[in-house]
């Protein structure tokens, strides 16, 4: 697996995902603004990964503040401002806000601590967030692999792999673990318009991991299901509402509709940090709308005239009724989701049953 976001020497570093699969370029973020731009422009993306990136960004702002002032109040204000800037980057993925709140909580604990000592403590918290995400991904893979039988043909949508996390991914984690166990599996990777995260990123990961896969256009999925060529769907999530409604990359809802129509299990894989009990249903999840240029062009190549009007939501919401099961690091849950998801988030660890 490739590293997605990490701490290098004295700053956050990340693999620039906008250049994949043809170039592997490391971007070094030495200011909060540079990291904020990297998140907004999808140089780093995926709900868990942007949470980790934001945590490292807060830690970095702390070191910069400690270098310029020994005043505790000034230090605290600079770090709080960095949190606010990073929170303004993308609205849908709740992991971003979860990680920033965790960093704010640590900052509050350090409210009387000298900047020179507070900055390393904030970095330790960011490292813990990253390490916990990697462990959660591995556990999701171990639990989810039990859902994959020999010879299964699995469909993925968007990229919920290592590139979207600090570990081996969420939706791809069961696939990678099943492959490690020698279980025959074939993955259908849909391209995921308009930014082609499936084609550029998931297919690249499958190729590097040696997992057999076939790249398909988005509009082929339902036809393959009708022909009996897909046995299960695995997707990630950017936010899961308290009732089990799932926000994920635009197009996920259509895949879920097709899966239900053809009796294909539809699995959502995400860490518990993606569950937002404060959001009662998917109707209240904020949906990010992105620039029209992403639809009018593809990797810098114009597809239509600039004056064509465009609607470009980055995510959609799949109602819980279409979700077969939700795979987390604390267990696999099925409908009704309300009580089960609350139990997971409150720390009532459950056995990973299928």
Secondary structure, DSSP 4 states (H G I P E B T S, - for coil): ----EEEETTEEEEE-GGGTTT---EEEE-SHHHHHHHHHTTSS-SHHHHHHHHHHHHHHHHHHHHHH---HHHHHHHHHHHHHHHHTS-SS-HHHHHHHHHHHHHHHHTTTS-HHHHHHHHHHHHHHHHHHHHHHHHHHHHHHGGG--TTEEEEE-S--BGGGSSSSBSTTHHHHHHHHTT--EEEEEE--TTTTHIIIIIHHHHHHHT--EEEE-GGGHHHHHHTT---EEEE--SEEETTS-EEEETTHHHHHHHHHHTT-EEEEE--GGGEETTS-SGGGS---B--THHHHEETTEE-S-TTS----BSEEEE-GGG-SEEEETTEEE-SSHHHHHHHHHTT-------
